[in-house]
Amino acid sequence: MLATMEVVSEYADQRTELEEKIRSFEAEKASLLADVASLKEKIATFELEKSANELEAQVQALRTEKAVLEEKAASYEAEAGYTLPPVGTEGL
């Protein structure tokens, strides 16, 4: 009978250990899932910022190019004494 009680006690101890282990893993899993979600959001934000910065640089370069070309066109118009048709800004 004593041996049976020891076996039952041993199984109860193992069960308790396994339940604690499971709780620990579940808590760690929840924490890791939250961290992963946060990191994905952070990366998505960085990627959007990078795209916005690249587009801003491209737009600025195009604005500069447009201004240079407008000056050059105005210079030719002044030299030739005539006016070229205006450049449209459709879609802006």
PyMOL Python script that loads the backbone (N, CA, C, O; Angstrom):
from pymol import cmd

cmd.read_pdbstr("""\
ATOM      1  N   MET A   1       0.829  -1.190   0.000  1.00  0.00           N
ATOM      2  CA  MET A   1       0.000   0.000   0.000  1.00  0.00           C
ATOM      3  C   MET A   1       0.866   1.244   0.000  1.00  0.00           C
ATOM      4  O   MET A   1       0.563   2.215  -0.694  1.00  0.00           O
ATOM      5  N   LEU A   2       1.955   1.224   0.783  1.00  0.00           N
ATOM      6  CA  LEU A   2       2.849   2.366   0.869  1.00  0.00           C
ATOM      7  C   LEU A   2       3.493   2.635  -0.487  1.00  0.00           C
ATOM      8  O   LEU A   2       3.649   3.788  -0.889  1.00  0.00           O
ATOM      9  N   ALA A   3       3.867   1.567  -1.188  1.00  0.00           N
ATOM     10  CA  ALA A   3       4.466   1.708  -2.515  1.00  0.00           C
ATOM     11  C   ALA A   3       3.476   2.348  -3.477  1.00  0.00           C
ATOM     12  O   ALA A   3       3.861   3.190  -4.288  1.00  0.00           O
ATOM     13  N   THR A   4       2.234   1.969  -3.399  1.00  0.00           N
ATOM     14  CA  THR A   4       1.199   2.538  -4.254  1.00  0.00           C
ATOM     15  C   THR A   4       1.045   4.036  -3.977  1.00  0.00           C
ATOM     16  O   THR A   4       0.897   4.834  -4.902  1.00  0.00           O
ATOM     17  N   MET A   5       1.082   4.403  -2.708  1.00  0.00           N
ATOM     18  CA  MET A   5       0.963   5.815  -2.328  1.00  0.00           C
ATOM     19  C   MET A   5       2.147   6.628  -2.870  1.00  0.00           C
ATOM     20  O   MET A   5       1.989   7.771  -3.298  1.00  0.00           O
ATOM     21  N   GLU A   6       3.339   6.008  -2.841  1.00  0.00           N
ATOM     22  CA  GLU A   6       4.518   6.696  -3.356  1.00  0.00           C
ATOM     23  C   GLU A   6       4.401   6.911  -4.861  1.00  0.00           C
ATOM     24  O   GLU A   6       4.748   7.978  -5.367  1.00  0.00           O
ATOM     25  N   VAL A   7       3.918   5.906  -5.570  1.00  0.00           N
ATOM     26  CA  VAL A   7       3.740   6.015  -7.021  1.00  0.00           C
ATOM     27  C   VAL A   7       2.712   7.104  -7.333  1.00  0.00           C
ATOM     28  O   VAL A   7       2.926   7.926  -8.225  1.00  0.00           O
ATOM     29  N   VAL A   8       1.607   7.109  -6.606  1.00  0.00           N
ATOM     30  CA  VAL A   8       0.571   8.126  -6.808  1.00  0.00           C
ATOM     31  C   VAL A   8       1.146   9.514  -6.526  1.00  0.00           C
ATOM     32  O   VAL A   8       0.898  10.465  -7.268  1.00  0.00           O
ATOM     33  N   SER A   9       1.902   9.613  -5.463  1.00  0.00           N
ATOM     34  CA  SER A   9       2.523  10.885  -5.091  1.00  0.00           C
ATOM     35  C   SER A   9       3.513  11.329  -6.166  1.00  0.00           C
ATOM     36  O   SER A   9       3.584  12.509  -6.510  1.00  0.00           O
ATOM     37  N   GLU A  10       4.269  10.377  -6.687  1.00  0.00           N
ATOM     38  CA  GLU A  10       5.245  10.681  -7.742  1.00  0.00           C
ATOM     39  C   GLU A  10       4.536  11.189  -8.992  1.00  0.00           C
ATOM     40  O   GLU A  10       4.974  12.166  -9.600  1.00  0.00           O
ATOM     41  N   TYR A  11       3.443  10.532  -9.378  1.00  0.00           N
ATOM     42  CA  TYR A  11       2.676  10.980 -10.543  1.00  0.00           C
ATOM     43  C   TYR A  11       2.059  12.355 -10.294  1.00  0.00           C
ATOM     44  O   TYR A  11       2.010  13.183 -11.203  1.00  0.00           O
ATOM     45  N   ALA A  12       1.604  12.595  -9.106  1.00  0.00           N
ATOM     46  CA  ALA A  12       1.030  13.896  -8.756  1.00  0.00           C
ATOM     47  C   ALA A  12       2.102  14.980  -8.854  1.00  0.00           C
ATOM     48  O   ALA A  12       1.842  16.078  -9.347  1.00  0.00           O
ATOM     49  N   ASP A  13       3.309  14.664  -8.381  1.00  0.00           N
ATOM     50  CA  ASP A  13       4.410  15.623  -8.468  1.00  0.00           C
ATOM     51  C   ASP A  13       4.769  15.894  -9.931  1.00  0.00           C
ATOM     52  O   ASP A  13       4.985  17.042 -10.320  1.00  0.00           O
ATOM     53  N   GLN A  14       4.830  14.830 -10.737  1.00  0.00           N
ATOM     54  CA  GLN A  14       5.140  14.993 -12.158  1.00  0.00           C
ATOM     55  C   GLN A  14       4.063  15.843 -12.848  1.00  0.00           C
ATOM     56  O   GLN A  14       4.365  16.711 -13.666  1.00  0.00           O
ATOM     57  N   ARG A  15       2.818  15.572 -12.499  1.00  0.00           N
ATOM     58  CA  ARG A  15       1.713  16.321 -13.086  1.00  0.00           C
ATOM     59  C   ARG A  15       1.831  17.802 -12.722  1.00  0.00           C
ATOM     60  O   ARG A  15       1.644  18.669 -13.575  1.00  0.00           O
ATOM     61  N   THR A  16       2.136  18.086 -11.478  1.00  0.00           N
ATOM     62  CA  THR A  16       2.298  19.473 -11.030  1.00  0.00           C
ATOM     63  C   THR A  16       3.430  20.153 -11.790  1.00  0.00           C
ATOM     64  O   THR A  16       3.292  21.288 -12.245  1.00  0.00           O
ATOM     65  N   GLU A  17       4.551  19.447 -11.922  1.00  0.00           N
ATOM     66  CA  GLU A  17       5.689  19.992 -12.662  1.00  0.00           C
ATOM     67  C   GLU A  17       5.313  20.272 -14.114  1.00  0.00           C
ATOM     68  O   GLU A  17       5.650  21.325 -14.655  1.00  0.00           O
ATOM     69  N   LEU A  18       4.611  19.323 -14.744  1.00  0.00           N
ATOM     70  CA  LEU A  18       4.213  19.498 -16.134  1.00  0.00           C
ATOM     71  C   LEU A  18       3.230  20.657 -16.287  1.00  0.00           C
ATOM     72  O   LEU A  18       3.316  21.424 -17.246  1.00  0.00           O
ATOM     73  N   GLU A  19       2.304  20.783 -15.350  1.00  0.00           N
ATOM     74  CA  GLU A  19       1.346  21.890 -15.410  1.00  0.00           C
ATOM     75  C   GLU A  19       2.065  23.229 -15.268  1.00  0.00           C
ATOM     76  O   GLU A  19       1.727  24.193 -15.954  1.00  0.00           O
ATOM     77  N   GLU A  20       3.064  23.288 -14.372  1.00  0.00           N
ATOM     78  CA  GLU A  20       3.838  24.518 -14.202  1.00  0.00           C
ATOM     79  C   GLU A  20       4.635  24.825 -15.467  1.00  0.00           C
ATOM     80  O   GLU A  20       4.729  25.974 -15.897  1.00  0.00           O
ATOM     81  N   LYS A  21       5.205  23.776 -16.050  1.00  0.00           N
ATOM     82  CA  LYS A  21       5.970  23.932 -17.285  1.00  0.00           C
ATOM     83  C   LYS A  21       5.064  24.456 -18.404  1.00  0.00           C
ATOM     84  O   LYS A  21       5.441  25.357 -19.153  1.00  0.00           O
ATOM     85  N   ILE A  22       3.879  23.881 -18.501  1.00  0.00           N
ATOM     86  CA  ILE A  22       2.915  24.307 -19.525  1.00  0.00           C
ATOM     87  C   ILE A  22       2.539  25.776 -19.314  1.00  0.00           C
ATOM     88  O   ILE A  22       2.523  26.552 -20.270  1.00  0.00           O
ATOM     89  N   ARG A  23       2.240  26.161 -18.080  1.00  0.00           N
ATOM     90  CA  ARG A  23       1.896  27.558 -17.789  1.00  0.00           C
ATOM     91  C   ARG A  23       3.044  28.492 -18.166  1.00  0.00           C
ATOM     92  O   ARG A  23       2.831  29.565 -18.731  1.00  0.00           O
ATOM     93  N   SER A  24       4.257  28.066 -17.843  1.00  0.00           N
ATOM     94  CA  SER A  24       5.435  28.868 -18.160  1.00  0.00           C
ATOM     95  C   SER A  24       5.584  29.029 -19.676  1.00  0.00           C
ATOM     96  O   SER A  24       5.831  30.133 -20.162  1.00  0.00           O
ATOM     97  N   PHE A  25       5.433  27.933 -20.417  1.00  0.00           N
ATOM     98  CA  PHE A  25       5.529  28.002 -21.878  1.00  0.00           C
ATOM     99  C   PHE A  25       4.410  28.848 -22.476  1.00  0.00           C
ATOM    100  O   PHE A  25       4.642  29.609 -23.416  1.00  0.00           O
ATOM    101  N   GLU A  26       3.200  28.722 -21.940  1.00  0.00           N
ATOM    102  CA  GLU A  26       2.086  29.524 -22.438  1.00  0.00           C
ATOM    103  C   GLU A  26       2.337  31.008 -22.204  1.00  0.00           C
ATOM    104  O   GLU A  26       2.042  31.830 -23.072  1.00  0.00           O
ATOM    105  N   ALA A  27       2.873  31.356 -21.048  1.00  0.00           N
ATOM    106  CA  ALA A  27       3.186  32.755 -20.749  1.00  0.00           C
ATOM    107  C   ALA A  27       4.289  33.261 -21.680  1.00  0.00           C
ATOM    108  O   ALA A  27       4.209  34.373 -22.202  1.00  0.00           O
ATOM    109  N   GLU A  28       5.314  32.439 -21.882  1.00  0.00           N
ATOM    110  CA  GLU A  28       6.400  32.840 -22.774  1.00  0.00           C
ATOM    111  C   GLU A  28       5.896  32.974 -24.210  1.00  0.00           C
ATOM    112  O   GLU A  28       6.280  33.902 -24.921  1.00  0.00           O
ATOM    113  N   LYS A  29       5.039  32.050 -24.632  1.00  0.00           N
ATOM    114  CA  LYS A  29       4.466  32.111 -25.974  1.00  0.00           C
ATOM    115  C   LYS A  29       3.686  33.407 -26.159  1.00  0.00           C
ATOM    116  O   LYS A  29       3.844  34.083 -27.176  1.00  0.00           O
ATOM    117  N   ALA A  30       2.852  33.761 -25.196  1.00  0.00           N
ATOM    118  CA  ALA A  30       2.062  34.994 -25.281  1.00  0.00           C
ATOM    119  C   ALA A  30       2.982  36.206 -25.366  1.00  0.00           C
ATOM    120  O   ALA A  30       2.740  37.124 -26.150  1.00  0.00           O
ATOM    121  N   SER A  31       4.023  36.205 -24.568  1.00  0.00           N
ATOM    122  CA  SER A  31       4.977  37.314 -24.575  1.00  0.00           C
ATOM    123  C   SER A  31       5.691  37.400 -25.925  1.00  0.00           C
ATOM    124  O   SER A  31       5.847  38.485 -26.486  1.00  0.00           O
ATOM    125  N   LEU A  32       6.118  36.254 -26.435  1.00  0.00           N
ATOM    126  CA  LEU A  32       6.818  36.231 -27.725  1.00  0.00           C
ATOM    127  C   LEU A  32       5.891  36.669 -28.858  1.00  0.00           C
ATOM    128  O   LEU A  32       6.317  37.406 -29.747  1.00  0.00           O
ATOM    129  N   LEU A  33       4.645  36.231 -28.841  1.00  0.00           N
ATOM    130  CA  LEU A  33       3.692  36.655 -29.864  1.00  0.00           C
ATOM    131  C   LEU A  33       3.500  38.168 -29.838  1.00  0.00           C
ATOM    132  O   LEU A  33       3.438  38.808 -30.888  1.00  0.00           O
ATOM    133  N   ALA A  34       3.407  38.730 -28.651  1.00  0.00           N
ATOM    134  CA  ALA A  34       3.267  40.185 -28.523  1.00  0.00           C
ATOM    135  C   ALA A  34       4.518  40.888 -29.039  1.00  0.00           C
ATOM    136  O   ALA A  34       4.422  41.898 -29.736  1.00  0.00           O
ATOM    137  N   ASP A  35       5.688  40.358 -28.701  1.00  0.00           N
ATOM    138  CA  ASP A  35       6.947  40.950 -29.180  1.00  0.00           C
ATOM    139  C   ASP A  35       7.044  40.874 -30.696  1.00  0.00           C
ATOM    140  O   ASP A  35       7.449  41.838 -31.345  1.00  0.00           O
ATOM    141  N   VAL A  36       6.672  39.725 -31.264  1.00  0.00           N
ATOM    142  CA  VAL A  36       6.722  39.545 -32.716  1.00  0.00           C
ATOM    143  C   VAL A  36       5.784  40.545 -33.402  1.00  0.00           C
ATOM    144  O   VAL A  36       6.167  41.176 -34.387  1.00  0.00           O
ATOM    145  N   ALA A  37       4.568  40.690 -32.890  1.00  0.00           N
ATOM    146  CA  ALA A  37       3.613  41.640 -33.468  1.00  0.00           C
ATOM    147  C   ALA A  37       4.161  43.061 -33.401  1.00  0.00           C
ATOM    148  O   ALA A  37       4.052  43.823 -34.361  1.00  0.00           O
ATOM    149  N   SER A  38       4.745  43.407 -32.272  1.00  0.00           N
ATOM    150  CA  SER A  38       5.318  44.744 -32.094  1.00  0.00           C
ATOM    151  C   SER A  38       6.473  44.983 -33.062  1.00  0.00           C
ATOM    152  O   SER A  38       6.571  46.049 -33.670  1.00  0.00           O
ATOM    153  N   LEU A  39       7.337  44.000 -33.201  1.00  0.00           N
ATOM    154  CA  LEU A  39       8.472  44.137 -34.113  1.00  0.00           C
ATOM    155  C   LEU A  39       8.018  44.233 -35.564  1.00  0.00           C
ATOM    156  O   LEU A  39       8.585  45.007 -36.335  1.00  0.00           O
ATOM    157  N   LYS A  40       7.009  43.462 -35.947  1.00  0.00           N
ATOM    158  CA  LYS A  40       6.475  43.549 -37.310  1.00  0.00           C
ATOM    159  C   LYS A  40       5.926  44.945 -37.584  1.00  0.00           C
ATOM    160  O   LYS A  40       6.143  45.501 -38.661  1.00  0.00           O
ATOM    161  N   GLU A  41       5.218  45.507 -36.616  1.00  0.00           N
ATOM    162  CA  GLU A  41       4.667  46.854 -36.765  1.00  0.00           C
ATOM    163  C   GLU A  41       5.786  47.885 -36.869  1.00  0.00           C
ATOM    164  O   GLU A  41       5.716  48.817 -37.671  1.00  0.00           O
ATOM    165  N   LYS A  42       6.809  47.706 -36.057  1.00  0.00           N
ATOM    166  CA  LYS A  42       7.956  48.621 -36.074  1.00  0.00           C
ATOM    167  C   LYS A  42       8.651  48.574 -37.436  1.00  0.00           C
ATOM    168  O   LYS A  42       8.988  49.615 -37.999  1.00  0.00           O
ATOM    169  N   ILE A  43       8.864  47.371 -37.961  1.00  0.00           N
ATOM    170  CA  ILE A  43       9.518  47.210 -39.260  1.00  0.00           C
ATOM    171  C   ILE A  43       8.659  47.819 -40.359  1.00  0.00           C
ATOM    172  O   ILE A  43       9.178  48.498 -41.245  1.00  0.00           O
ATOM    173  N   ALA A  44       7.349  47.585 -40.312  1.00  0.00           N
ATOM    174  CA  ALA A  44       6.451  48.155 -41.320  1.00  0.00           C
ATOM    175  C   ALA A  44       6.526  49.681 -41.295  1.00  0.00           C
ATOM    176  O   ALA A  44       6.514  50.321 -42.346  1.00  0.00           O
ATOM    177  N   THR A  45       6.602  50.255 -40.112  1.00  0.00           N
ATOM    178  CA  THR A  45       6.707  51.714 -39.980  1.00  0.00           C
ATOM    179  C   THR A  45       8.028  52.206 -40.562  1.00  0.00           C
ATOM    180  O   THR A  45       8.055  53.204 -41.284  1.00  0.00           O
ATOM    181  N   PHE A  46       9.123  51.511 -40.252  1.00  0.00           N
ATOM    182  CA  PHE A  46      10.422  51.896 -40.811  1.00  0.00           C
ATOM    183  C   PHE A  46      10.411  51.812 -42.333  1.00  0.00           C
ATOM    184  O   PHE A  46      10.955  52.687 -43.007  1.00  0.00           O
ATOM    185  N   GLU A  47       9.795  50.768 -42.875  1.00  0.00           N
ATOM    186  CA  GLU A  47       9.733  50.617 -44.331  1.00  0.00           C
ATOM    187  C   GLU A  47       8.913  51.739 -44.959  1.00  0.00           C
ATOM    188  O   GLU A  47       9.279  52.254 -46.016  1.00  0.00           O
ATOM    189  N   LEU A  48       7.806  52.124 -44.318  1.00  0.00           N
ATOM    190  CA  LEU A  48       7.007  53.238 -44.823  1.00  0.00           C
ATOM    191  C   LEU A  48       7.790  54.549 -44.766  1.00  0.00           C
ATOM    192  O   LEU A  48       7.737  55.352 -45.697  1.00  0.00           O
ATOM    193  N   GLU A  49       8.514  54.758 -43.669  1.00  0.00           N
ATOM    194  CA  GLU A  49       9.334  55.965 -43.556  1.00  0.00           C
ATOM    195  C   GLU A  49      10.397  56.005 -44.651  1.00  0.00           C
ATOM    196  O   GLU A  49      10.651  57.050 -45.250  1.00  0.00           O
ATOM    197  N   LYS A  50      11.012  54.853 -44.901  1.00  0.00           N
ATOM    198  CA  LYS A  50      12.038  54.775 -45.942  1.00  0.00           C
ATOM    199  C   LYS A  50      11.441  55.100 -47.304  1.00  0.00           C
ATOM    200  O   LYS A  50      12.028  55.862 -48.072  1.00  0.00           O
ATOM    201  N   SER A  51      10.277  54.528 -47.609  1.00  0.00           N
ATOM    202  CA  SER A  51       9.615  54.805 -48.879  1.00  0.00           C
ATOM    203  C   SER A  51       9.242  56.275 -48.993  1.00  0.00           C
ATOM    204  O   SER A  51       9.434  56.889 -50.043  1.00  0.00           O
ATOM    205  N   ALA A  52       8.711  56.839 -47.918  1.00  0.00           N
ATOM    206  CA  ALA A  52       8.333  58.254 -47.933  1.00  0.00           C
ATOM    207  C   ALA A  52       9.556  59.132 -48.167  1.00  0.00           C
ATOM    208  O   ALA A  52       9.493  60.086 -48.942  1.00  0.00           O
ATOM    209  N   ASN A  53      10.665  58.821 -47.508  1.00  0.00           N
ATOM    210  CA  ASN A  53      11.888  59.608 -47.681  1.00  0.00           C
ATOM    211  C   ASN A  53      12.425  59.497 -49.101  1.00  0.00           C
ATOM    212  O   ASN A  53      12.871  60.490 -49.676  1.00  0.00           O
ATOM    213  N   GLU A  54      12.385  58.285 -49.676  1.00  0.00           N
ATOM    214  CA  GLU A  54      12.856  58.097 -51.044  1.00  0.00           C
ATOM    215  C   GLU A  54      11.989  58.877 -52.023  1.00  0.00           C
ATOM    216  O   GLU A  54      12.501  59.535 -52.929  1.00  0.00           O
ATOM    217  N   LEU A  55      10.670  58.800 -51.838  1.00  0.00           N
ATOM    218  CA  LEU A  55       9.766  59.539 -52.714  1.00  0.00           C
ATOM    219  C   LEU A  55       9.945  61.046 -52.559  1.00  0.00           C
ATOM    220  O   LEU A  55       9.903  61.787 -53.541  1.00  0.00           O
ATOM    221  N   GLU A  56      10.144  61.492 -51.330  1.00  0.00           N
ATOM    222  CA  GLU A  56      10.369  62.917 -51.095  1.00  0.00           C
ATOM    223  C   GLU A  56      11.619  63.386 -51.836  1.00  0.00           C
ATOM    224  O   GLU A  56      11.615  64.457 -52.443  1.00  0.00           O
ATOM    225  N   ALA A  57      12.684  62.594 -51.790  1.00  0.00           N
ATOM    226  CA  ALA A  57      13.924  62.943 -52.483  1.00  0.00           C
ATOM    227  C   ALA A  57      13.703  62.968 -53.998  1.00  0.00           C
ATOM    228  O   ALA A  57      14.211  63.856 -54.682  1.00  0.00           O
ATOM    229  N   GLN A  58      12.949  62.001 -54.526  1.00  0.00           N
ATOM    230  CA  GLN A  58      12.662  61.972 -55.957  1.00  0.00           C
ATOM    231  C   GLN A  58      11.835  63.182 -56.386  1.00  0.00           C
ATOM    232  O   GLN A  58      12.101  63.797 -57.419  1.00  0.00           O
ATOM    233  N   VAL A  59      10.826  63.514 -55.574  1.00  0.00           N
ATOM    234  CA  VAL A  59       9.983  64.670 -55.879  1.00  0.00           C
ATOM    235  C   VAL A  59      10.817  65.948 -55.845  1.00  0.00           C
ATOM    236  O   VAL A  59      10.679  66.803 -56.719  1.00  0.00           O
ATOM    237  N   GLN A  60      11.671  66.079 -54.852  1.00  0.00           N
ATOM    238  CA  GLN A  60      12.517  67.274 -54.760  1.00  0.00           C
ATOM    239  C   GLN A  60      13.442  67.371 -55.963  1.00  0.00           C
ATOM    240  O   GLN A  60      13.641  68.457 -56.508  1.00  0.00           O
ATOM    241  N   ALA A  61      14.009  66.244 -56.381  1.00  0.00           N
ATOM    242  CA  ALA A  61      14.889  66.239 -57.561  1.00  0.00           C
ATOM    243  C   ALA A  61      14.105  66.650 -58.805  1.00  0.00           C
ATOM    244  O   ALA A  61      14.608  67.406 -59.636  1.00  0.00           O
ATOM    245  N   LEU A  62      12.874  66.154 -58.931  1.00  0.00           N
ATOM    246  CA  LEU A  62      12.042  66.527 -60.081  1.00  0.00           C
ATOM    247  C   LEU A  62      11.659  68.013 -60.026  1.00  0.00           C
ATOM    248  O   LEU A  62      11.621  68.676 -61.062  1.00  0.00           O
ATOM    249  N   ARG A  63      11.380  68.530 -58.848  1.00  0.00           N
ATOM    250  CA  ARG A  63      11.077  69.966 -58.714  1.00  0.00           C
ATOM    251  C   ARG A  63      12.275  70.808 -59.160  1.00  0.00           C
ATOM    252  O   ARG A  63      12.124  71.805 -59.866  1.00  0.00           O
ATOM    253  N   THR A  64      13.461  70.385 -58.733  1.00  0.00           N
ATOM    254  CA  THR A  64      14.677  71.103 -59.110  1.00  0.00           C
ATOM    255  C   THR A  64      14.888  71.040 -60.615  1.00  0.00           C
ATOM    256  O   THR A  64      15.194  72.049 -61.249  1.00  0.00           O
ATOM    257  N   GLU A  65      14.722  69.836 -61.189  1.00  0.00           N
ATOM    258  CA  GLU A  65      14.887  69.676 -62.633  1.00  0.00           C
ATOM    259  C   GLU A  65      13.881  70.538 -63.390  1.00  0.00           C
ATOM    260  O   GLU A  65      14.225  71.177 -64.384  1.00  0.00           O
ATOM    261  N   LYS A  66      12.641  70.553 -62.916  1.00  0.00           N
ATOM    262  CA  LYS A  66      11.603  71.360 -63.558  1.00  0.00           C
ATOM    263  C   LYS A  66      11.973  72.841 -63.521  1.00  0.00           C
ATOM    264  O   LYS A  66      11.847  73.542 -64.525  1.00  0.00           O
ATOM    265  N   ALA A  67      12.428  73.313 -62.361  1.00  0.00           N
ATOM    266  CA  ALA A  67      12.789  74.723 -62.222  1.00  0.00           C
ATOM    267  C   ALA A  67      13.934  75.089 -63.163  1.00  0.00           C
ATOM    268  O   ALA A  67      13.913  76.148 -63.791  1.00  0.00           O
ATOM    269  N   VAL A  68      14.935  74.211 -63.257  1.00  0.00           N
ATOM    270  CA  VAL A  68      16.075  74.451 -64.149  1.00  0.00           C
ATOM    271  C   VAL A  68      15.589  74.503 -65.594  1.00  0.00           C
ATOM    272  O   VAL A  68      15.984  75.383 -66.358  1.00  0.00           O
ATOM    273  N   LEU A  69      14.736  73.561 -65.961  1.00  0.00           N
ATOM    274  CA  LEU A  69      14.231  73.530 -67.337  1.00  0.00           C
ATOM    275  C   LEU A  69      13.346  74.738 -67.638  1.00  0.00           C
ATOM    276  O   LEU A  69      13.376  75.277 -68.744  1.00  0.00           O
ATOM    277  N   GLU A  70      12.563  75.156 -66.653  1.00  0.00           N
ATOM    278  CA  GLU A  70      11.726  76.348 -66.849  1.00  0.00           C
ATOM    279  C   GLU A  70      12.593  77.586 -67.071  1.00  0.00           C
ATOM    280  O   GLU A  70      12.281  78.425 -67.915  1.00  0.00           O
ATOM    281  N   GLU A  71      13.678  77.693 -66.314  1.00  0.00           N
ATOM    282  CA  GLU A  71      14.592  78.821 -66.504  1.00  0.00           C
ATOM    283  C   GLU A  71      15.235  78.783 -67.888  1.00  0.00           C
ATOM    284  O   GLU A  71      15.371  79.802 -68.566  1.00  0.00           O
ATOM    285  N   LYS A  72      15.624  77.570 -68.281  1.00  0.00           N
ATOM    286  CA  LYS A  72      16.255  77.412 -69.598  1.00  0.00           C
ATOM    287  C   LYS A  72      15.261  77.759 -70.697  1.00  0.00           C
ATOM    288  O   LYS A  72      15.620  78.434 -71.662  1.00  0.00           O
ATOM    289  N   ALA A  73      14.020  77.308 -70.567  1.00  0.00           N
ATOM    290  CA  ALA A  73      12.987  77.612 -71.561  1.00  0.00           C
ATOM    291  C   ALA A  73      12.736  79.115 -71.610  1.00  0.00           C
ATOM    292  O   ALA A  73      12.608  79.696 -72.688  1.00  0.00           O
ATOM    293  N   ALA A  74      12.665  79.744 -70.433  1.00  0.00           N
ATOM    294  CA  ALA A  74      12.443  81.194 -70.385  1.00  0.00           C
ATOM    295  C   ALA A  74      13.597  81.932 -71.056  1.00  0.00           C
ATOM    296  O   ALA A  74      13.385  82.944 -71.725  1.00  0.00           O
ATOM    297  N   SER A  75      14.807  81.432 -70.880  1.00  0.00           N
ATOM    298  CA  SER A  75      15.975  82.042 -71.497  1.00  0.00           C
ATOM    299  C   SER A  75      15.878  81.952 -73.019  1.00  0.00           C
ATOM    300  O   SER A  75      16.143  82.932 -73.716  1.00  0.00           O
ATOM    301  N   TYR A  76      15.501  80.782 -73.537  1.00  0.00           N
ATOM    302  CA  TYR A  76      15.344  80.621 -74.988  1.00  0.00           C
ATOM    303  C   TYR A  76      14.226  81.502 -75.514  1.00  0.00           C
ATOM    304  O   TYR A  76      14.348  82.089 -76.589  1.00  0.00           O
ATOM    305  N   GLU A  77      13.138  81.599 -74.764  1.00  0.00           N
ATOM    306  CA  GLU A  77      12.016  82.437 -75.177  1.00  0.00           C
ATOM    307  C   GLU A  77      12.459  83.898 -75.269  1.00  0.00           C
ATOM    308  O   GLU A  77      12.098  84.614 -76.203  1.00  0.00           O
ATOM    309  N   ALA A  78      13.247  84.326 -74.281  1.00  0.00           N
ATOM    310  CA  ALA A  78      13.710  85.711 -74.277  1.00  0.00           C
ATOM    311  C   ALA A  78      14.640  85.967 -75.456  1.00  0.00           C
ATOM    312  O   ALA A  78      14.567  87.018 -76.092  1.00  0.00           O
ATOM    313  N   GLU A  79      15.522  84.999 -75.749  1.00  0.00           N
ATOM    314  CA  GLU A  79      16.453  85.126 -76.877  1.00  0.00           C
ATOM    315  C   GLU A  79      15.710  85.191 -78.192  1.00  0.00           C
ATOM    316  O   GLU A  79      16.000  86.031 -79.044  1.00  0.00           O
ATOM    317  N   ALA A  80      14.735  84.284 -78.352  1.00  0.00           N
ATOM    318  CA  ALA A  80      14.032  84.169 -79.628  1.00  0.00           C
ATOM    319  C   ALA A  80      12.923  85.199 -79.757  1.00  0.00           C
ATOM    320  O   ALA A  80      12.452  85.465 -80.863  1.00  0.00           O
ATOM    321  N   GLY A  81      12.510  85.771 -78.668  1.00  0.00           N
ATOM    322  CA  GLY A  81      11.465  86.779 -78.708  1.00  0.00           C
ATOM    323  C   GLY A  81      10.077  86.185 -78.866  1.00  0.00           C
ATOM    324  O   GLY A  81       9.168  86.860 -79.349  1.00  0.00           O
ATOM    325  N   TYR A  82       9.903  84.957 -78.475  1.00  0.00           N
ATOM    326  CA  TYR A  82       8.556  84.359 -78.531  1.00  0.00           C
ATOM    327  C   TYR A  82       8.326  83.534 -77.271  1.00  0.00           C
ATOM    328  O   TYR A  82       9.239  83.280 -76.486  1.00  0.00           O
ATOM    329  N   THR A  83       7.068  83.126 -77.111  1.00  0.00           N
ATOM    330  CA  THR A  83       6.689  82.385 -75.920  1.00  0.00           C
ATOM    331  C   THR A  83       6.275  80.969 -76.305  1.00  0.00           C
ATOM    332  O   THR A  83       5.455  80.772 -77.202  1.00  0.00           O
ATOM    333  N   LEU A  84       6.848  79.992 -75.619  1.00  0.00           N
ATOM    334  CA  LEU A  84       6.457  78.596 -75.821  1.00  0.00           C
ATOM    335  C   LEU A  84       5.133  78.341 -75.099  1.00  0.00           C
ATOM    336  O   LEU A  84       4.811  79.028 -74.129  1.00  0.00           O
ATOM    337  N   PRO A  85       4.369  77.355 -75.569  1.00  0.00           N
ATOM    338  CA  PRO A  85       3.112  77.031 -74.851  1.00  0.00           C
ATOM    339  C   PRO A  85       3.424  76.632 -73.421  1.00  0.00           C
ATOM    340  O   PRO A  85       4.467  76.038 -73.146  1.00  0.00           O
ATOM    341  N   PRO A  86       2.509  76.961 -72.507  1.00  0.00           N
ATOM    342  CA  PRO A  86       2.772  76.620 -71.098  1.00  0.00           C
ATOM    343  C   PRO A  86       2.783  75.103 -70.875  1.00  0.00           C
ATOM    344  O   PRO A  86       2.104  74.343 -71.566  1.00  0.00           O
ATOM    345  N   VAL A  87       3.560  74.708 -69.908  1.00  0.00           N
ATOM    346  CA  VAL A  87       3.659  73.287 -69.541  1.00  0.00           C
ATOM    347  C   VAL A  87       2.507  72.992 -68.576  1.00  0.00           C
ATOM    348  O   VAL A  87       2.319  73.691 -67.580  1.00  0.00           O
ATOM    349  N   GLY A  88       1.749  71.951 -68.891  1.00  0.00           N
ATOM    350  CA  GLY A  88       0.622  71.590 -68.027  1.00  0.00           C
ATOM    351  C   GLY A  88       1.071  70.864 -66.779  1.00  0.00           C
ATOM    352  O   GLY A  88       2.116  70.214 -66.750  1.00  0.00           O
ATOM    353  N   THR A  89       0.263  70.991 -65.762  1.00  0.00           N
ATOM    354  CA  THR A  89       0.524  70.263 -64.515  1.00  0.00           C
ATOM    355  C   THR A  89      -0.671  69.400 -64.199  1.00  0.00           C
ATOM    356  O   THR A  89      -1.173  69.387 -63.075  1.00  0.00           O
ATOM    357  N   GLU A  90      -1.126  68.670 -65.219  1.00  0.00           N
ATOM    358  CA  GLU A  90      -2.300  67.821 -65.051  1.00  0.00           C
ATOM    359  C   GLU A  90      -2.025  66.768 -63.988  1.00  0.00           C
ATOM    360  O   GLU A  90      -0.929  66.215 -63.906  1.00  0.00           O
ATOM    361  N   GLY A  91      -3.044  66.504 -63.177  1.00  0.00           N
ATOM    362  CA  GLY A  91      -2.941  65.480 -62.156  1.00  0.00           C
ATOM    363  C   GLY A  91      -2.352  65.967 -60.863  1.00  0.00           C
ATOM    364  O   GLY A  91      -2.280  65.207 -59.898  1.00  0.00           O
ATOM    365  N   LEU A  92      -1.922  67.221 -60.809  1.00  0.00           N
ATOM    366  CA  LEU A  92      -1.361  67.743 -59.563  1.00  0.00           C
ATOM    367  C   LEU A  92      -2.367  68.608 -58.864  1.00  0.00           C
ATOM    368  O   LEU A  92      -2.082  69.143 -57.792  1.00  0.00           O
TER     369      LEU A  92
END
""", "prot")
cmd.dss("prot")
cmd.show_as("cartoon", "prot")
cmd.util.cbc("prot")
cmd.orient("prot")
